[in-house]
Amino acid sequence: MSTAGFRVITVGYQLATVSRVRRSTSGLRWGPAVHYPVPVDEVVAVVREVQRGAPNGVILGGASAGACLSAATVLRLVHEGGDALAGVFFAYGLFHSALPTRSRELRRRLRGLRRLVHAPMILNLMNLHYAGRQSALSEPDAFPGGHPLRGFPPALMIDADHDSMRASGGKFAMELSAARIAVDYHVLPGACHSFLNRPQDPSFADSLDLFIDWARGL
């Protein structure tokens, strides 16, 4: 239970990998690579299990790749007729199979090493690695951006000011709004990607305050 009064459950889903040698009782063997849809399958299974013991509803959230995975889980649940979520929370996510065009203003605000490692070509290759094959890039529950978003619950989205992925977050917020989904979108001034990994960063506390106020209002 968090200090704010919310019960918090984390999902240890498998990350995308390449084939690799694994140790088993019979010795070493090649293990299969992990790609889409394995992580989505795992998050959906956990959400369904948590919903059984949560009469007041469930808020699903994630950051960065986890934000996209959470959004994909929503679409899977809607498609399969699952119970509706109470809300969704996304932090600095990449929701589109290809990074949308970055504005000149956003490109000017990029700083440090992430200016290189979050270049469009690198992020798009990362997406292809997760998808596992070119055809999977167009699947709605791989990358929800650009697909119909009917059935989404109210959403809180928080992006970082100095972050290439803000091009995707901002566009996805507009897509949710166009689908008549209640979306509360914020860009934290001065923030960089992954600020939720840095408790000493002022953006960490600011984002938690935004989330707590929003969640209590649901």
C-alpha positions in Angstrom: 0.0 0.0 0.0 1.4 3.4 -1.0 1.6 6.3 1.4 -1.2 8.0 -0.6 -3.5 5.1 0.1 -3.3 3.2 -3.2 -2.6 -0.5 -3.5 0.3 -0.8 -6.0 1.0 -3.9 -8.0 4.0 -4.1 -10.4 4.1 -6.5 -13.4 7.4 -8.2 -14.1 6.7 -8.8 -17.8 9.4 -10.1 -20.1 11.5 -7.7 -22.1 12.2 -8.1 -25.8 15.3 -10.2 -26.3 17.2 -12.0 -29.1 17.7 -15.7 -29.1 20.3 -16.7 -26.5 21.9 -19.7 -24.8 20.0 -20.8 -21.7 20.9 -23.3 -19.1 18.5 -26.2 -18.4 18.6 -29.5 -16.6 19.7 -31.2 -19.8 22.5 -28.7 -20.3 22.8 -25.6 -22.5 20.3 -24.9 -25.3 19.1 -22.1 -27.5 16.2 -20.2 -25.9 13.6 -18.5 -28.1 13.6 -14.8 -28.5 11.0 -12.7 -26.8 9.0 -10.3 -28.9 5.4 -8.9 -29.2 2.9 -10.2 -28.3 4.5 -11.9 -25.2 4.7 -8.8 -23.0 1.2 -7.8 -23.8 -0.1 -11.2 -23.1 1.6 -11.2 -19.7 0.3 -7.7 -18.7 -3.3 -8.6 -19.8 -3.2 -11.7 -17.7 -2.1 -9.8 -14.6 -4.6 -7.0 -15.1 -7.5 -9.6 -15.3 -6.3 -11.3 -12.1 -6.0 -8.0 -10.2 -9.5 -6.9 -11.4 -11.0 -9.9 -9.7 -10.0 -8.6 -6.3 -10.5 -4.9 -7.0 -14.2 -3.9 -6.7 -13.3 -0.2 -6.9 -11.6 -0.6 -10.2 -8.0 -0.7 -11.5 -5.8 2.1 -12.8 -3.2 0.8 -15.2 0.0 2.8 -15.9 3.5 2.7 -17.3 6.4 4.8 -18.3 8.4 4.9 -21.5 8.0 1.4 -23.2 5.7 0.5 -20.3 3.4 3.4 -21.3 3.0 1.9 -24.8 2.5 -1.5 -23.3 -0.2 -0.2 -21.0 -2.0 1.5 -23.8 -1.8 -1.7 -25.9 -3.2 -3.7 -23.0 -6.3 -1.4 -22.9 -7.0 -2.1 -26.6 -6.6 -5.8 -26.0 -9.0 -5.7 -23.1 -11.5 -3.7 -25.1 -11.2 -6.1 -28.1 -11.7 -9.1 -25.9 -14.5 -7.7 -23.9 -12.7 -7.4 -20.5 -13.9 -5.3 -17.6 -13.3 -1.6 -18.1 -10.4 0.0 -16.3 -11.0 3.0 -14.0 -8.2 5.0 -15.7 -4.8 4.8 -17.3 -1.6 6.8 -16.6 1.2 7.2 -19.2 4.6 8.8 -18.6 6.9 9.8 -21.5 5.7 7.0 -23.8 6.3 6.0 -27.4 2.9 5.0 -28.7 3.5 5.0 -32.5 5.4 2.4 -34.5 7.5 5.2 -36.0 8.3 8.4 -34.1 6.1 11.2 -35.3 7.8 14.2 -36.8 9.4 16.3 -34.1 8.8 20.1 -34.1 11.7 22.4 -34.5 11.0 23.7 -31.0 11.2 20.2 -29.6 14.5 19.4 -31.4 16.0 22.6 -30.0 15.2 21.4 -26.5 16.9 18.1 -26.6 20.0 17.7 -24.4 22.8 15.3 -23.7 23.3 11.7 -24.9 19.6 11.1 -25.4 19.7 13.5 -28.2 21.6 10.8 -30.1 20.2 7.5 -28.6 16.6 8.8 -29.0 17.0 9.9 -32.6 14.1 8.7 -34.8 16.2 6.0 -36.5 17.2 4.4 -33.2 13.8 4.5 -31.7 12.2 3.1 -34.9 14.7 0.2 -34.8 13.9 -0.4 -31.2 10.2 -0.6 -32.1 11.0 -3.2 -34.8 13.0 -5.2 -32.4 10.1 -5.3 -30.0 7.6 -6.1 -32.7 9.8 -9.0 -34.0 8.7 -8.6 -37.6 7.7 -5.8 -39.9 4.1 -6.8 -40.2 3.5 -6.6 -36.4 4.3 -2.9 -36.4 0.8 -2.2 -37.6 -1.0 -4.3 -34.9 -3.1 -2.1 -32.6 -2.0 -3.9 -29.5 1.6 -3.5 -30.5 1.6 0.3 -31.1 -1.8 1.8 -30.4 -1.0 5.2 -31.9 -2.9 5.9 -35.1 -5.6 3.3 -34.4 -9.2 3.6 -33.2 -9.2 4.2 -29.5 -12.8 3.6 -28.6 -13.3 2.2 -25.1 -10.3 3.9 -23.5 -10.9 5.0 -19.9 -9.9 8.5 -18.6 -6.2 9.1 -19.1 -3.5 11.1 -17.4 -0.4 11.7 -19.6 2.8 13.3 -18.5 5.7 14.0 -20.8 9.2 15.4 -20.3 10.1 18.8 -21.8 13.5 17.7 -23.1 12.4 14.4 -24.7 12.1 13.2 -28.3 9.3 10.8 -27.3 7.2 13.9 -26.5 6.4 13.9 -30.3 4.6 10.6 -29.8 3.0 11.5 -26.4 1.6 14.8 -27.6 0.2 13.2 -30.8 -1.4 10.3 -28.8 -3.0 12.8 -26.4 -4.6 14.5 -29.4 -5.8 11.2 -30.8 -7.4 10.3 -27.4 -9.1 13.7 -27.3 -10.3 13.3 -30.9 -11.8 9.9 -29.8 -13.7 11.8 -27.1 -11.6 10.2 -24.3 -11.1 12.4 -21.2 -7.3 13.0 -21.3 -5.3 15.2 -18.9 -2.0 16.0 -20.6 1.0 17.7 -19.0 4.6 18.5 -20.1 6.8 19.1 -17.1 9.1 22.1 -17.8 12.8 21.2 -17.6 12.2 17.5 -17.3 14.2 14.8 -19.2 13.2 11.3 -20.1 13.0 8.7 -17.3 12.5 11.2 -14.5 10.5 8.6 -12.6 13.7 6.7 -12.2 15.3 9.6 -10.3 13.5 10.3 -6.9 15.7 13.3 -6.3 14.5 15.0 -9.5 11.9 17.6 -8.8 9.9 16.2 -11.7 9.5 13.0 -9.8 7.6 14.6 -7.0 5.6 16.8 -9.4 4.4 13.9 -11.4 3.4 11.9 -8.3 1.4 14.9 -7.1 -0.4 15.1 -10.5 -1.1 11.4 -10.4 -2.5 11.4 -6.9 -4.8 14.4 -7.4 -6.0 12.9 -10.7 -6.5 9.4 -9.4 -8.5 10.6 -6.3 -10.8 12.5 -8.7 -11.7 9.5 -10.7 
